[in-house]
Amino acid sequence: MQSHLPKALPNEPEADRAARNELLAAEAGLRAAVEAVAKQRRNLPLGGRIAEDYLFDEWVDRAAVKTGLSSLFANGKNTLILYSYMYGPEDRTPCPACTSLLDGWNGASADLNDRTNLAIVVSSPIERLAAIAEDRHWIGFRLLSCSGNDYNKSYLGESDEGGQRPMCTVFVKTDTGIHHFWSSELLFANSPGHPRHMDMAWPLWNVLDLLPEGRGSDWFPKLSYK
């Protein structure tokens, strides 16, 4: 693949340009593959209908209220992204990786909420999630607790033994009810190191991959850098 840059970069060695042309071809191939996978995902058949209208505790105006999953479809939008945040009732702190992902989503939440519905669910009591959201200035998510229902266990956000999992699930509302559409099942595919099941939706790693040292092998996001 030939580069179509308008001019050579300053003092660009010939070997460097040749290597970057090879990389450019690989990057173009990756872009095409990403587009093909997105199309395959969009063409998924309708998944299973939810077994019940899961009743969550939702944090609204600094108080807990009961909210059914069906009520999360708001403003005429028929899709819902529900992220199972790893913060169980026995966990002292939430998952730093999940927190980093959600920090990035919060920055784009105005755009996301213009296209879909977006909510976070934890197995902890809702007050614990509300405290984290306030500390991190999350304003773009509906905050939910499934401590009183089986949502997380039904949709793989929690093991049968209570272990927490970072699952992203998309639901769609149709004339026949609310159906499962997609989940980040790549979490369960064999992968060395971090499962990387949410990399495509996680700004942090995609930016670090632009660096000569990449994302590294021994670095992980932290809850605080103070």
C-alpha positions in Angstrom: 0.0 0.0 0.0 1.4 3.4 -1.0 1.2 6.4 1.4 -0.9 9.3 0.2 0.7 11.8 2.6 0.9 15.2 0.9 4.7 15.4 1.5 7.5 13.6 3.2 8.0 14.2 6.9 11.2 16.2 7.9 14.4 14.2 7.5 12.5 11.0 6.9 14.8 8.0 6.3 13.9 5.8 3.3 13.9 2.7 5.5 11.6 4.4 8.0 9.2 5.3 5.2 9.2 1.8 3.8 8.5 0.3 7.3 5.7 2.8 7.9 4.1 2.0 4.5 4.1 -1.7 5.6 2.5 -0.7 8.9 0.0 1.6 7.1 -1.1 -1.4 5.0 -1.6 -3.4 8.2 -3.5 -0.6 9.9 -5.8 -0.3 6.8 -6.4 -4.0 7.0 -7.2 -3.8 10.7 -9.6 -0.9 10.1 -11.4 -3.0 7.4 -11.5 -6.0 9.8 -13.0 -3.8 12.6 -15.7 -2.5 10.2 -16.5 -6.1 9.1 -16.8 -7.3 12.7 -19.0 -4.3 13.5 -21.3 -5.2 10.6 -21.4 -8.9 11.7 -22.4 -7.7 15.2 -25.1 -5.4 13.8 -26.6 -8.3 11.9 -26.9 -10.6 15.0 -30.3 -12.2 15.3 -32.5 -11.1 18.1 -31.3 -12.7 21.4 -33.3 -14.1 24.3 -36.0 -12.1 25.9 -35.3 -11.1 29.5 -36.8 -13.5 31.9 -38.1 -10.8 34.2 -38.2 -7.0 34.5 -35.3 -6.9 36.9 -36.0 -4.5 39.7 -32.9 -2.4 40.6 -32.1 0.1 43.3 -31.4 3.4 41.4 -29.7 6.5 42.8 -31.9 9.5 42.0 -31.7 12.9 43.8 -29.5 11.4 46.5 -31.9 8.7 47.4 -32.5 5.1 46.4 -35.6 4.3 44.3 -36.9 1.1 42.7 -36.4 1.0 38.9 -37.3 -1.9 36.5 -35.0 -2.7 33.7 -37.7 -1.7 31.2 -37.7 1.8 32.7 -34.1 2.3 31.6 -35.2 2.7 28.0 -35.8 6.4 28.0 -36.3 9.3 25.6 -37.7 7.1 22.8 -34.4 5.1 22.5 -34.8 1.3 22.1 -31.2 0.3 23.1 -29.5 0.1 26.5 -25.9 -0.4 27.4 -25.6 -1.9 30.9 -22.1 -2.3 32.4 -21.5 -4.6 35.3 -19.0 -2.8 37.4 -16.7 -5.0 39.5 -17.6 -3.7 43.0 -19.1 -6.4 45.1 -20.4 -6.0 48.7 -17.2 -7.5 50.1 -14.8 -5.4 48.0 -13.0 -2.6 49.8 -12.5 -0.7 46.6 -13.8 -1.0 43.1 -11.9 -2.5 40.2 -9.3 0.1 38.9 -9.7 -1.2 35.3 -13.5 -0.9 35.2 -13.1 2.6 36.8 -10.7 3.6 34.1 -13.0 2.4 31.3 -15.9 4.3 32.9 -13.9 7.4 33.3 -13.4 7.4 29.6 -17.1 6.7 28.9 -18.2 9.5 31.2 -16.3 11.9 29.1 -18.2 10.8 26.1 -21.5 10.3 27.9 -23.3 13.3 26.4 -22.7 11.8 22.9 -23.5 8.3 24.0 -26.8 9.3 25.8 -27.8 11.1 22.6 -27.7 7.8 20.8 -28.6 5.1 23.4 -29.3 4.6 27.1 -26.3 4.1 29.5 -26.3 2.6 33.0 -23.9 1.0 35.5 -24.8 -1.8 37.8 -23.1 -3.2 40.9 -23.8 -6.0 43.3 -23.0 -3.6 46.2 -25.6 -1.5 47.9 -26.4 1.5 45.7 -25.0 4.0 48.2 -21.5 2.6 47.6 -21.7 3.2 43.9 -23.1 6.7 44.4 -20.1 7.6 46.5 -17.7 6.4 43.8 -19.7 8.3 41.1 -19.6 11.5 43.2 -15.9 11.1 43.9 -15.1 10.6 40.2 -17.5 13.2 38.9 -19.5 10.7 36.9 -22.6 12.5 35.6 -23.4 10.6 32.5 -24.6 7.3 33.9 -27.7 6.0 35.6 -26.5 4.2 38.7 -28.0 0.9 39.7 -27.6 -1.9 42.3 -28.7 -5.4 41.6 -28.2 -6.5 45.3 -31.8 -7.5 45.4 -32.0 -9.5 42.1 -30.2 -12.0 39.9 -29.3 -9.7 37.0 -25.5 -10.0 37.4 -25.6 -13.8 37.7 -28.0 -14.2 34.8 -25.9 -12.0 32.5 -22.4 -13.2 33.5 -21.5 -10.2 35.6 -21.1 -12.4 38.7 -20.2 -16.1 39.1 -22.4 -18.5 41.0 -20.0 -18.1 43.9 -20.3 -14.3 44.0 -17.1 -13.5 42.1 -17.4 -10.2 40.2 -16.9 -9.9 36.4 -16.6 -6.9 34.2 -19.4 -7.5 31.7 -20.9 -5.1 29.1 -24.3 -6.1 27.9 -26.5 -4.5 25.2 -30.3 -4.9 25.3 -32.8 -3.9 22.6 -36.5 -3.1 23.1 -38.8 -4.4 20.3 -42.5 -5.1 19.8 -42.0 -8.6 21.3 -40.3 -7.3 24.5 -36.8 -6.6 25.7 -34.1 -8.8 24.3 -30.4 -9.5 24.8 -28.4 -8.3 21.8 -24.7 -8.5 22.7 -22.3 -9.2 25.6 -18.6 -8.8 26.0 -18.1 -12.6 25.9 -14.6 -12.2 24.7 -13.8 -12.1 28.4 -14.1 -15.9 28.4 -11.9 -16.4 25.3 -8.4 -17.6 26.0 -6.0 -14.6 26.0 -2.6 -14.2 27.6 -2.6 -11.6 30.4 -5.4 -9.2 30.5 -8.5 -10.5 28.7 -8.7 -7.3 26.6 -12.4 -8.0 26.0 -13.3 -4.3 26.1 -10.2 -2.8 24.4 -12.2 -1.5 21.4 -14.3 0.6 23.7 -11.6 1.6 26.1 -9.7 4.8 25.1 -6.7 4.3 27.5 -5.2 1.2 25.8 -5.8 2.5 22.3 -3.9 5.6 23.0 -1.0 3.8 24.8 -0.7 1.5 21.8 0.4 4.5 19.8 3.6 4.8 21.8 6.9 3.1 21.0 6.8 1.2 24.3 3.1 0.4 23.9 0.9 -0.4 26.8 3.7 -2.3 28.6 3.4 -5.5 30.4 3.6 -4.4 34.1 1.5 -1.2 34.1 -2.2 -1.1 35.1 -4.5 1.9 35.7 -4.8 3.1 39.3 -7.8 4.5 41.2 -5.6 7.5 42.2 -2.2 9.0 41.2 -1.9 11.3 44.2 
